[in-house]
Amino acid sequence: MTWTPTLFEEPATRATVSIKCGSRSAWLRGYGLRQLLLELDCASMWCPIEHCLTIPVDRVGDLLALLEHRDRRVVELTAVDR
């Protein structure tokens, strides 16, 4: 029998990702997002106001699929008015 780590036993790689979606941009917080965005070939930039990564809102679906399906990470998705 092999041991497989659970969601809470790998805090660095399985940490929760927070995504706030506005009308045109989405603000991301979480571990390892830069590498995932490079893998998706998604344009991103650092937001100096929110102190987090920002991507176009139309690419959030691609990132969600990668995070939830492949990496099995917990995602908190929030809609905000901006």
PyMOL Python script that loads the backbone (N, CA, C, O; Angstrom):
from pymol import cmd

cmd.read_pdbstr("""\
ATOM      1  N   MET A   1       0.848  -1.174   0.000  1.00  0.00           N
ATOM      2  CA  MET A   1       0.000   0.000   0.000  1.00  0.00           C
ATOM      3  C   MET A   1       0.896   1.240   0.000  1.00  0.00           C
ATOM      4  O   MET A   1       1.831   1.332   0.795  1.00  0.00           O
ATOM      5  N   THR A   2       0.611   2.189  -0.888  1.00  0.00           N
ATOM      6  CA  THR A   2       1.404   3.415  -0.974  1.00  0.00           C
ATOM      7  C   THR A   2       0.688   4.537  -0.251  1.00  0.00           C
ATOM      8  O   THR A   2      -0.540   4.568  -0.170  1.00  0.00           O
ATOM      9  N   TRP A   3       1.478   5.452   0.270  1.00  0.00           N
ATOM     10  CA  TRP A   3       0.938   6.604   0.985  1.00  0.00           C
ATOM     11  C   TRP A   3       0.764   7.749   0.008  1.00  0.00           C
ATOM     12  O   TRP A   3       1.690   8.090  -0.727  1.00  0.00           O
ATOM     13  N   THR A   4      -0.417   8.344  -0.003  1.00  0.00           N
ATOM     14  CA  THR A   4      -0.654   9.524  -0.836  1.00  0.00           C
ATOM     15  C   THR A   4      -1.021  10.688   0.062  1.00  0.00           C
ATOM     16  O   THR A   4      -1.890  10.556   0.924  1.00  0.00           O
ATOM     17  N   PRO A   5      -0.378  11.815  -0.126  1.00  0.00           N
ATOM     18  CA  PRO A   5      -0.669  12.975   0.724  1.00  0.00           C
ATOM     19  C   PRO A   5      -2.059  13.526   0.429  1.00  0.00           C
ATOM     20  O   PRO A   5      -2.537  13.449  -0.702  1.00  0.00           O
ATOM     21  N   THR A   6      -2.696  14.073   1.440  1.00  0.00           N
ATOM     22  CA  THR A   6      -4.010  14.679   1.266  1.00  0.00           C
ATOM     23  C   THR A   6      -3.858  16.177   1.046  1.00  0.00           C
ATOM     24  O   THR A   6      -2.749  16.711   1.034  1.00  0.00           O
ATOM     25  N   LEU A   7      -4.970  16.830   0.876  1.00  0.00           N
ATOM     26  CA  LEU A   7      -4.990  18.259   0.591  1.00  0.00           C
ATOM     27  C   LEU A   7      -4.273  19.071   1.662  1.00  0.00           C
ATOM     28  O   LEU A   7      -3.574  20.035   1.348  1.00  0.00           O
ATOM     29  N   PHE A   8      -4.440  18.691   2.917  1.00  0.00           N
ATOM     30  CA  PHE A   8      -3.895  19.486   4.014  1.00  0.00           C
ATOM     31  C   PHE A   8      -2.484  19.087   4.407  1.00  0.00           C
ATOM     32  O   PHE A   8      -1.894  19.737   5.270  1.00  0.00           O
ATOM     33  N   GLU A   9      -1.923  18.054   3.815  1.00  0.00           N
ATOM     34  CA  GLU A   9      -0.575  17.629   4.140  1.00  0.00           C
ATOM     35  C   GLU A   9       0.475  18.231   3.219  1.00  0.00           C
ATOM     36  O   GLU A   9       1.669  18.051   3.458  1.00  0.00           O
ATOM     37  N   GLU A  10       0.066  18.938   2.179  1.00  0.00           N
ATOM     38  CA  GLU A  10       0.981  19.611   1.261  1.00  0.00           C
ATOM     39  C   GLU A  10       0.607  21.085   1.168  1.00  0.00           C
ATOM     40  O   GLU A  10       0.063  21.513   0.150  1.00  0.00           O
ATOM     41  N   PRO A  11       0.883  21.867   2.200  1.00  0.00           N
ATOM     42  CA  PRO A  11       0.404  23.254   2.188  1.00  0.00           C
ATOM     43  C   PRO A  11       1.017  24.122   1.106  1.00  0.00           C
ATOM     44  O   PRO A  11       0.366  25.050   0.627  1.00  0.00           O
ATOM     45  N   ALA A  12       2.251  23.847   0.706  1.00  0.00           N
ATOM     46  CA  ALA A  12       2.895  24.710  -0.287  1.00  0.00           C
ATOM     47  C   ALA A  12       2.331  24.488  -1.681  1.00  0.00           C
ATOM     48  O   ALA A  12       2.117  25.456  -2.410  1.00  0.00           O
ATOM     49  N   THR A  13       2.087  23.252  -2.071  1.00  0.00           N
ATOM     50  CA  THR A  13       1.636  22.973  -3.425  1.00  0.00           C
ATOM     51  C   THR A  13       0.123  22.871  -3.543  1.00  0.00           C
ATOM     52  O   THR A  13      -0.411  22.984  -4.645  1.00  0.00           O
ATOM     53  N   ARG A  14      -0.569  22.664  -2.453  1.00  0.00           N
ATOM     54  CA  ARG A  14      -2.028  22.497  -2.492  1.00  0.00           C
ATOM     55  C   ARG A  14      -2.773  23.647  -1.830  1.00  0.00           C
ATOM     56  O   ARG A  14      -3.953  23.510  -1.508  1.00  0.00           O
ATOM     57  N   ALA A  15      -2.115  24.764  -1.624  1.00  0.00           N
ATOM     58  CA  ALA A  15      -2.725  25.887  -0.926  1.00  0.00           C
ATOM     59  C   ALA A  15      -3.901  26.448  -1.716  1.00  0.00           C
ATOM     60  O   ALA A  15      -3.970  26.312  -2.938  1.00  0.00           O
ATOM     61  N   THR A  16      -4.811  27.072  -1.008  1.00  0.00           N
ATOM     62  CA  THR A  16      -5.988  27.683  -1.614  1.00  0.00           C
ATOM     63  C   THR A  16      -5.588  28.869  -2.490  1.00  0.00           C
ATOM     64  O   THR A  16      -4.677  29.627  -2.157  1.00  0.00           O
ATOM     65  N   VAL A  17      -6.282  29.012  -3.608  1.00  0.00           N
ATOM     66  CA  VAL A  17      -6.071  30.127  -4.528  1.00  0.00           C
ATOM     67  C   VAL A  17      -7.300  31.025  -4.458  1.00  0.00           C
ATOM     68  O   VAL A  17      -8.434  30.549  -4.517  1.00  0.00           O
ATOM     69  N   SER A  18      -7.066  32.320  -4.334  1.00  0.00           N
ATOM     70  CA  SER A  18      -8.143  33.299  -4.292  1.00  0.00           C
ATOM     71  C   SER A  18      -8.162  34.068  -5.610  1.00  0.00           C
ATOM     72  O   SER A  18      -7.140  34.603  -6.040  1.00  0.00           O
ATOM     73  N   ILE A  19      -9.336  34.119  -6.248  1.00  0.00           N
ATOM     74  CA  ILE A  19      -9.500  34.842  -7.513  1.00  0.00           C
ATOM     75  C   ILE A  19     -10.667  35.810  -7.368  1.00  0.00           C
ATOM     76  O   ILE A  19     -11.788  35.404  -7.061  1.00  0.00           O
ATOM     77  N   LYS A  20     -10.395  37.095  -7.591  1.00  0.00           N
ATOM     78  CA  LYS A  20     -11.441  38.115  -7.596  1.00  0.00           C
ATOM     79  C   LYS A  20     -11.626  38.571  -9.035  1.00  0.00           C
ATOM     80  O   LYS A  20     -10.683  39.051  -9.664  1.00  0.00           O
ATOM     81  N   CYS A  21     -12.838  38.423  -9.558  1.00  0.00           N
ATOM     82  CA  CYS A  21     -13.129  38.777 -10.952  1.00  0.00           C
ATOM     83  C   CYS A  21     -13.867  40.103 -11.025  1.00  0.00           C
ATOM     84  O   CYS A  21     -14.919  40.279 -10.411  1.00  0.00           O
ATOM     85  N   GLY A  22     -13.306  41.023 -11.775  1.00  0.00           N
ATOM     86  CA  GLY A  22     -13.953  42.297 -12.042  1.00  0.00           C
ATOM     87  C   GLY A  22     -14.556  42.289 -13.435  1.00  0.00           C
ATOM     88  O   GLY A  22     -14.794  41.220 -13.996  1.00  0.00           O
ATOM     89  N   SER A  23     -14.806  43.453 -14.000  1.00  0.00           N
ATOM     90  CA  SER A  23     -15.427  43.521 -15.320  1.00  0.00           C
ATOM     91  C   SER A  23     -14.459  43.155 -16.445  1.00  0.00           C
ATOM     92  O   SER A  23     -14.874  42.578 -17.450  1.00  0.00           O
ATOM     93  N   ARG A  24     -13.170  43.483 -16.289  1.00  0.00           N
ATOM     94  CA  ARG A  24     -12.186  43.151 -17.319  1.00  0.00           C
ATOM     95  C   ARG A  24     -10.961  42.425 -16.799  1.00  0.00           C
ATOM     96  O   ARG A  24     -10.251  41.786 -17.575  1.00  0.00           O
ATOM     97  N   SER A  25     -10.697  42.509 -15.501  1.00  0.00           N
ATOM     98  CA  SER A  25      -9.490  41.918 -14.920  1.00  0.00           C
ATOM     99  C   SER A  25      -9.841  40.982 -13.776  1.00  0.00           C
ATOM    100  O   SER A  25     -10.913  41.072 -13.178  1.00  0.00           O
ATOM    101  N   ALA A  26      -8.916  40.087 -13.490  1.00  0.00           N
ATOM    102  CA  ALA A  26      -9.046  39.187 -12.353  1.00  0.00           C
ATOM    103  C   ALA A  26      -7.770  39.282 -11.532  1.00  0.00           C
ATOM    104  O   ALA A  26      -6.669  39.312 -12.084  1.00  0.00           O
ATOM    105  N   TRP A  27      -7.919  39.330 -10.219  1.00  0.00           N
ATOM    106  CA  TRP A  27      -6.788  39.454  -9.309  1.00  0.00           C
ATOM    107  C   TRP A  27      -6.573  38.117  -8.623  1.00  0.00           C
ATOM    108  O   TRP A  27      -7.510  37.541  -8.069  1.00  0.00           O
ATOM    109  N   LEU A  28      -5.333  37.617  -8.657  1.00  0.00           N
ATOM    110  CA  LEU A  28      -5.020  36.266  -8.183  1.00  0.00           C
ATOM    111  C   LEU A  28      -4.088  36.301  -6.986  1.00  0.00           C
ATOM    112  O   LEU A  28      -3.139  37.084  -6.945  1.00  0.00           O
ATOM    113  N   ARG A  29      -4.367  35.446  -6.013  1.00  0.00           N
ATOM    114  CA  ARG A  29      -3.466  35.254  -4.868  1.00  0.00           C
ATOM    115  C   ARG A  29      -3.340  33.761  -4.626  1.00  0.00           C
ATOM    116  O   ARG A  29      -4.339  33.046  -4.545  1.00  0.00           O
ATOM    117  N   GLY A  30      -2.097  33.295  -4.512  1.00  0.00           N
ATOM    118  CA  GLY A  30      -1.867  31.886  -4.227  1.00  0.00           C
ATOM    119  C   GLY A  30      -0.464  31.464  -4.609  1.00  0.00           C
ATOM    120  O   GLY A  30       0.259  32.193  -5.288  1.00  0.00           O
ATOM    121  N   TYR A  31      -0.097  30.296  -4.169  1.00  0.00           N
ATOM    122  CA  TYR A  31       1.245  29.764  -4.380  1.00  0.00           C
ATOM    123  C   TYR A  31       1.393  29.194  -5.796  1.00  0.00           C
ATOM    124  O   TYR A  31       0.522  28.456  -6.256  1.00  0.00           O
ATOM    125  N   GLY A  32       2.478  29.525  -6.483  1.00  0.00           N
ATOM    126  CA  GLY A  32       2.825  28.921  -7.759  1.00  0.00           C
ATOM    127  C   GLY A  32       2.013  29.361  -8.957  1.00  0.00           C
ATOM    128  O   GLY A  32       1.994  28.666  -9.973  1.00  0.00           O
ATOM    129  N   LEU A  33       1.348  30.486  -8.866  1.00  0.00           N
ATOM    130  CA  LEU A  33       0.495  30.920  -9.975  1.00  0.00           C
ATOM    131  C   LEU A  33       1.289  31.405 -11.174  1.00  0.00           C
ATOM    132  O   LEU A  33       0.857  31.223 -12.313  1.00  0.00           O
ATOM    133  N   ARG A  34       2.427  32.010 -10.946  1.00  0.00           N
ATOM    134  CA  ARG A  34       3.232  32.529 -12.064  1.00  0.00           C
ATOM    135  C   ARG A  34       3.591  31.406 -13.031  1.00  0.00           C
ATOM    136  O   ARG A  34       3.487  31.584 -14.244  1.00  0.00           O
ATOM    137  N   GLN A  35       4.010  30.253 -12.515  1.00  0.00           N
ATOM    138  CA  GLN A  35       4.391  29.127 -13.366  1.00  0.00           C
ATOM    139  C   GLN A  35       3.184  28.582 -14.141  1.00  0.00           C
ATOM    140  O   GLN A  35       3.311  28.221 -15.310  1.00  0.00           O
ATOM    141  N   LEU A  36       2.027  28.524 -13.500  1.00  0.00           N
ATOM    142  CA  LEU A  36       0.822  28.054 -14.182  1.00  0.00           C
ATOM    143  C   LEU A  36       0.404  29.010 -15.300  1.00  0.00           C
ATOM    144  O   LEU A  36      -0.034  28.573 -16.365  1.00  0.00           O
ATOM    145  N   LEU A  37       0.540  30.309 -15.054  1.00  0.00           N
ATOM    146  CA  LEU A  37       0.198  31.283 -16.085  1.00  0.00           C
ATOM    147  C   LEU A  37       1.161  31.206 -17.267  1.00  0.00           C
ATOM    148  O   LEU A  37       0.750  31.395 -18.412  1.00  0.00           O
ATOM    149  N   LEU A  38       2.427  30.934 -17.004  1.00  0.00           N
ATOM    150  CA  LEU A  38       3.388  30.729 -18.091  1.00  0.00           C
ATOM    151  C   LEU A  38       3.034  29.480 -18.890  1.00  0.00           C
ATOM    152  O   LEU A  38       3.148  29.470 -20.116  1.00  0.00           O
ATOM    153  N   GLU A  39       2.608  28.434 -18.201  1.00  0.00           N
ATOM    154  CA  GLU A  39       2.201  27.192 -18.870  1.00  0.00           C
ATOM    155  C   GLU A  39       0.989  27.419 -19.771  1.00  0.00           C
ATOM    156  O   GLU A  39       0.894  26.833 -20.849  1.00  0.00           O
ATOM    157  N   LEU A  40       0.067  28.266 -19.331  1.00  0.00           N
ATOM    158  CA  LEU A  40      -1.126  28.588 -20.126  1.00  0.00           C
ATOM    159  C   LEU A  40      -0.863  29.649 -21.190  1.00  0.00           C
ATOM    160  O   LEU A  40      -1.736  29.928 -22.012  1.00  0.00           O
ATOM    161  N   ASP A  41       0.335  30.245 -21.184  1.00  0.00           N
ATOM    162  CA  ASP A  41       0.687  31.347 -22.077  1.00  0.00           C
ATOM    163  C   ASP A  41      -0.316  32.495 -21.914  1.00  0.00           C
ATOM    164  O   ASP A  41      -0.830  33.045 -22.888  1.00  0.00           O
ATOM    165  N   CYS A  42      -0.571  32.829 -20.661  1.00  0.00           N
ATOM    166  CA  CYS A  42      -1.534  33.866 -20.299  1.00  0.00           C
ATOM    167  C   CYS A  42      -0.793  35.136 -19.898  1.00  0.00           C
ATOM    168  O   CYS A  42       0.137  35.094 -19.093  1.00  0.00           O
ATOM    169  N   ALA A  43      -1.205  36.249 -20.456  1.00  0.00           N
ATOM    170  CA  ALA A  43      -0.606  37.532 -20.092  1.00  0.00           C
ATOM    171  C   ALA A  43      -0.959  37.864 -18.651  1.00  0.00           C
ATOM    172  O   ALA A  43      -2.103  37.703 -18.227  1.00  0.00           O
ATOM    173  N   SER A  44       0.033  38.328 -17.904  1.00  0.00           N
ATOM    174  CA  SER A  44      -0.214  38.708 -16.514  1.00  0.00           C
ATOM    175  C   SER A  44       0.671  39.886 -16.157  1.00  0.00           C
ATOM    176  O   SER A  44       1.672  40.158 -16.820  1.00  0.00           O
ATOM    177  N   MET A  45       0.285  40.577 -15.103  1.00  0.00           N
ATOM    178  CA  MET A  45       1.090  41.685 -14.606  1.00  0.00           C
ATOM    179  C   MET A  45       0.868  41.811 -13.107  1.00  0.00           C
ATOM    180  O   MET A  45      -0.106  41.289 -12.565  1.00  0.00           O
ATOM    181  N   TRP A  46       1.776  42.505 -12.451  1.00  0.00           N
ATOM    182  CA  TRP A  46       1.668  42.745 -11.022  1.00  0.00           C
ATOM    183  C   TRP A  46       0.817  43.991 -10.798  1.00  0.00           C
ATOM    184  O   TRP A  46       1.084  45.037 -11.388  1.00  0.00           O
ATOM    185  N   CYS A  47      -0.194  43.887  -9.961  1.00  0.00           N
ATOM    186  CA  CYS A  47      -1.045  45.028  -9.637  1.00  0.00           C
ATOM    187  C   CYS A  47      -0.478  45.725  -8.405  1.00  0.00           C
ATOM    188  O   CYS A  47      -0.468  45.140  -7.323  1.00  0.00           O
ATOM    189  N   PRO A  48      -0.004  46.967  -8.547  1.00  0.00           N
ATOM    190  CA  PRO A  48       0.593  47.656  -7.400  1.00  0.00           C
ATOM    191  C   PRO A  48      -0.431  48.090  -6.351  1.00  0.00           C
ATOM    192  O   PRO A  48      -0.060  48.357  -5.208  1.00  0.00           O
ATOM    193  N   ILE A  49      -1.693  48.165  -6.712  1.00  0.00           N
ATOM    194  CA  ILE A  49      -2.732  48.566  -5.762  1.00  0.00           C
ATOM    195  C   ILE A  49      -3.162  47.389  -4.900  1.00  0.00           C
ATOM    196  O   ILE A  49      -3.249  47.512  -3.679  1.00  0.00           O
ATOM    197  N   GLU A  50      -3.434  46.247  -5.527  1.00  0.00           N
ATOM    198  CA  GLU A  50      -3.892  45.047  -4.808  1.00  0.00           C
ATOM    199  C   GLU A  50      -2.739  44.178  -4.302  1.00  0.00           C
ATOM    200  O   GLU A  50      -2.947  43.303  -3.462  1.00  0.00           O
ATOM    201  N   HIS A  51      -1.535  44.415  -4.805  1.00  0.00           N
ATOM    202  CA  HIS A  51      -0.349  43.619  -4.449  1.00  0.00           C
ATOM    203  C   HIS A  51      -0.542  42.140  -4.773  1.00  0.00           C
ATOM    204  O   HIS A  51      -0.339  41.271  -3.924  1.00  0.00           O
ATOM    205  N   CYS A  52      -0.938  41.873  -6.012  1.00  0.00           N
ATOM    206  CA  CYS A  52      -1.137  40.499  -6.465  1.00  0.00           C
ATOM    207  C   CYS A  52      -1.028  40.455  -7.998  1.00  0.00           C
ATOM    208  O   CYS A  52      -0.882  41.492  -8.645  1.00  0.00           O
ATOM    209  N   LEU A  53      -1.100  39.261  -8.564  1.00  0.00           N
ATOM    210  CA  LEU A  53      -1.082  39.094 -10.016  1.00  0.00           C
ATOM    211  C   LEU A  53      -2.436  39.462 -10.605  1.00  0.00           C
ATOM    212  O   LEU A  53      -3.472  39.252  -9.975  1.00  0.00           O
ATOM    213  N   THR A  54      -2.423  40.011 -11.808  1.00  0.00           N
ATOM    214  CA  THR A  54      -3.644  40.376 -12.522  1.00  0.00           C
ATOM    215  C   THR A  54      -3.612  39.742 -13.909  1.00  0.00           C
ATOM    216  O   THR A  54      -2.590  39.776 -14.595  1.00  0.00           O
ATOM    217  N   ILE A  55      -4.754  39.158 -14.317  1.00  0.00           N
ATOM    218  CA  ILE A  55      -4.885  38.586 -15.656  1.00  0.00           C
ATOM    219  C   ILE A  55      -6.199  39.067 -16.265  1.00  0.00           C
ATOM    220  O   ILE A  55      -7.075  39.543 -15.542  1.00  0.00           O
ATOM    221  N   PRO A  56      -6.351  38.948 -17.590  1.00  0.00           N
ATOM    222  CA  PRO A  56      -7.642  39.272 -18.210  1.00  0.00           C
ATOM    223  C   PRO A  56      -8.714  38.293 -17.727  1.00  0.00           C
ATOM    224  O   PRO A  56      -8.446  37.104 -17.550  1.00  0.00           O
ATOM    225  N   VAL A  57      -9.917  38.797 -17.518  1.00  0.00           N
ATOM    226  CA  VAL A  57     -10.979  37.972 -16.949  1.00  0.00           C
ATOM    227  C   VAL A  57     -11.378  36.827 -17.892  1.00  0.00           C
ATOM    228  O   VAL A  57     -11.891  35.809 -17.428  1.00  0.00           O
ATOM    229  N   ASP A  58     -11.156  36.971 -19.193  1.00  0.00           N
ATOM    230  CA  ASP A  58     -11.525  35.898 -20.118  1.00  0.00           C
ATOM    231  C   ASP A  58     -10.591  34.690 -20.041  1.00  0.00           C
ATOM    232  O   ASP A  58     -10.882  33.663 -20.656  1.00  0.00           O
ATOM    233  N   ARG A  59      -9.489  34.777 -19.312  1.00  0.00           N
ATOM    234  CA  ARG A  59      -8.580  33.640 -19.144  1.00  0.00           C
ATOM    235  C   ARG A  59      -8.770  32.911 -17.814  1.00  0.00           C
ATOM    236  O   ARG A  59      -8.070  31.936 -17.541  1.00  0.00           O
ATOM    237  N   VAL A  60      -9.702  33.371 -16.989  1.00  0.00           N
ATOM    238  CA  VAL A  60      -9.933  32.751 -15.684  1.00  0.00           C
ATOM    239  C   VAL A  60     -10.423  31.315 -15.836  1.00  0.00           C
ATOM    240  O   VAL A  60     -10.042  30.451 -15.047  1.00  0.00           O
ATOM    241  N   GLY A  61     -11.249  31.048 -16.823  1.00  0.00           N
ATOM    242  CA  GLY A  61     -11.754  29.692 -17.046  1.00  0.00           C
ATOM    243  C   GLY A  61     -10.640  28.695 -17.303  1.00  0.00           C
ATOM    244  O   GLY A  61     -10.678  27.576 -16.791  1.00  0.00           O
ATOM    245  N   ASP A  62      -9.649  29.087 -18.088  1.00  0.00           N
ATOM    246  CA  ASP A  62      -8.509  28.211 -18.359  1.00  0.00           C
ATOM    247  C   ASP A  62      -7.732  27.923 -17.081  1.00  0.00           C
ATOM    248  O   ASP A  62      -7.331  26.787 -16.831  1.00  0.00           O
ATOM    249  N   LEU A  63      -7.524  28.961 -16.274  1.00  0.00           N
ATOM    250  CA  LEU A  63      -6.788  28.793 -15.026  1.00  0.00           C
ATOM    251  C   LEU A  63      -7.572  27.930 -14.039  1.00  0.00           C
ATOM    252  O   LEU A  63      -6.986  27.098 -13.347  1.00  0.00           O
ATOM    253  N   LEU A  64      -8.885  28.121 -13.967  1.00  0.00           N
ATOM    254  CA  LEU A  64      -9.708  27.301 -13.080  1.00  0.00           C
ATOM    255  C   LEU A  64      -9.647  25.829 -13.452  1.00  0.00           C
ATOM    256  O   LEU A  64      -9.544  24.970 -12.577  1.00  0.00           O
ATOM    257  N   ALA A  65      -9.710  25.534 -14.736  1.00  0.00           N
ATOM    258  CA  ALA A  65      -9.636  24.145 -15.182  1.00  0.00           C
ATOM    259  C   ALA A  65      -8.316  23.509 -14.766  1.00  0.00           C
ATOM    260  O   ALA A  65      -8.284  22.367 -14.309  1.00  0.00           O
ATOM    261  N   LEU A  66      -7.245  24.245 -14.925  1.00  0.00           N
ATOM    262  CA  LEU A  66      -5.924  23.724 -14.559  1.00  0.00           C
ATOM    263  C   LEU A  66      -5.800  23.541 -13.046  1.00  0.00           C
ATOM    264  O   LEU A  66      -5.294  22.516 -12.588  1.00  0.00           O
ATOM    265  N   LEU A  67      -6.248  24.507 -12.283  1.00  0.00           N
ATOM    266  CA  LEU A  67      -6.125  24.439 -10.831  1.00  0.00           C
ATOM    267  C   LEU A  67      -7.005  23.361 -10.216  1.00  0.00           C
ATOM    268  O   LEU A  67      -6.541  22.565  -9.399  1.00  0.00           O
ATOM    269  N   GLU A  68      -8.280  23.334 -10.611  1.00  0.00           N
ATOM    270  CA  GLU A  68      -9.223  22.417  -9.978  1.00  0.00           C
ATOM    271  C   GLU A  68      -9.114  20.992 -10.495  1.00  0.00           C
ATOM    272  O   GLU A  68      -9.154  20.049  -9.706  1.00  0.00           O
ATOM    273  N   HIS A  69      -8.979  20.819 -11.788  1.00  0.00           N
ATOM    274  CA  HIS A  69      -8.983  19.471 -12.352  1.00  0.00           C
ATOM    275  C   HIS A  69      -7.622  18.792 -12.243  1.00  0.00           C
ATOM    276  O   HIS A  69      -7.508  17.703 -11.681  1.00  0.00           O
ATOM    277  N   ARG A  70      -6.603  19.432 -12.775  1.00  0.00           N
ATOM    278  CA  ARG A  70      -5.297  18.781 -12.802  1.00  0.00           C
ATOM    279  C   ARG A  70      -4.578  18.826 -11.455  1.00  0.00           C
ATOM    280  O   ARG A  70      -4.073  17.808 -10.981  1.00  0.00           O
ATOM    281  N   ASP A  71      -4.534  20.018 -10.839  1.00  0.00           N
ATOM    282  CA  ASP A  71      -3.776  20.168  -9.600  1.00  0.00           C
ATOM    283  C   ASP A  71      -4.598  19.897  -8.340  1.00  0.00           C
ATOM    284  O   ASP A  71      -4.040  19.807  -7.247  1.00  0.00           O
ATOM    285  N   ARG A  72      -5.917  19.764  -8.483  1.00  0.00           N
ATOM    286  CA  ARG A  72      -6.827  19.488  -7.369  1.00  0.00           C
ATOM    287  C   ARG A  72      -6.650  20.475  -6.218  1.00  0.00           C
ATOM    288  O   ARG A  72      -6.553  20.089  -5.054  1.00  0.00           O
ATOM    289  N   ARG A  73      -6.612  21.755  -6.575  1.00  0.00           N
ATOM    290  CA  ARG A  73      -6.467  22.813  -5.570  1.00  0.00           C
ATOM    291  C   ARG A  73      -7.810  23.453  -5.287  1.00  0.00           C
ATOM    292  O   ARG A  73      -8.683  23.477  -6.155  1.00  0.00           O
ATOM    293  N   VAL A  74      -7.982  23.963  -4.100  1.00  0.00           N
ATOM    294  CA  VAL A  74      -9.189  24.666  -3.702  1.00  0.00           C
ATOM    295  C   VAL A  74      -9.120  26.101  -4.215  1.00  0.00           C
ATOM    296  O   VAL A  74      -8.110  26.784  -4.038  1.00  0.00           O
ATOM    297  N   VAL A  75     -10.193  26.551  -4.847  1.00  0.00           N
ATOM    298  CA  VAL A  75     -10.227  27.893  -5.420  1.00  0.00           C
ATOM    299  C   VAL A  75     -11.402  28.659  -4.836  1.00  0.00           C
ATOM    300  O   VAL A  75     -12.526  28.158  -4.823  1.00  0.00           O
ATOM    301  N   GLU A  76     -11.148  29.880  -4.348  1.00  0.00           N
ATOM    302  CA  GLU A  76     -12.184  30.786  -3.889  1.00  0.00           C
ATOM    303  C   GLU A  76     -12.404  31.822  -4.981  1.00  0.00           C
ATOM    304  O   GLU A  76     -11.531  32.653  -5.234  1.00  0.00           O
ATOM    305  N   LEU A  77     -13.547  31.781  -5.621  1.00  0.00           N
ATOM    306  CA  LEU A  77     -13.853  32.690  -6.733  1.00  0.00           C
ATOM    307  C   LEU A  77     -14.862  33.718  -6.247  1.00  0.00           C
ATOM    308  O   LEU A  77     -15.914  33.364  -5.716  1.00  0.00           O
ATOM    309  N   THR A  78     -14.532  35.010  -6.432  1.00  0.00           N
ATOM    310  CA  THR A  78     -15.369  36.104  -5.961  1.00  0.00           C
ATOM    311  C   THR A  78     -15.569  37.103  -7.080  1.00  0.00           C
ATOM    312  O   THR A  78     -14.622  37.443  -7.789  1.00  0.00           O
ATOM    313  N   ALA A  79     -16.800  37.580  -7.247  1.00  0.00           N
ATOM    314  CA  ALA A  79     -17.077  38.652  -8.204  1.00  0.00           C
ATOM    315  C   ALA A  79     -17.059  39.981  -7.461  1.00  0.00           C
ATOM    316  O   ALA A  79     -17.663  40.105  -6.396  1.00  0.00           O
ATOM    317  N   VAL A  80     -16.369  40.973  -8.017  1.00  0.00           N
ATOM    318  CA  VAL A  80     -16.289  42.290  -7.385  1.00  0.00           C
ATOM    319  C   VAL A  80     -16.698  43.365  -8.386  1.00  0.00           C
ATOM    320  O   VAL A  80     -16.563  43.177  -9.595  1.00  0.00           O
ATOM    321  N   ASP A  81     -17.190  44.473  -7.890  1.00  0.00           N
ATOM    322  CA  ASP A  81     -17.546  45.614  -8.742  1.00  0.00           C
ATOM    323  C   ASP A  81     -16.370  46.562  -8.803  1.00  0.00           C
ATOM    324  O   ASP A  81     -15.949  47.107  -7.783  1.00  0.00           O
ATOM    325  N   ARG A  82     -15.837  46.760  -9.998  1.00  0.00           N
ATOM    326  CA  ARG A  82     -14.718  47.690 -10.170  1.00  0.00           C
ATOM    327  C   ARG A  82     -14.872  48.404 -11.482  1.00  0.00           C
ATOM    328  O   ARG A  82     -14.037  49.238 -11.833  1.00  0.00           O
TER     329      ARG A  82
END
""", "prot")
cmd.dss("prot")
cmd.show_as("cartoon", "prot")
cmd.util.cbc("prot")
cmd.orient("prot")
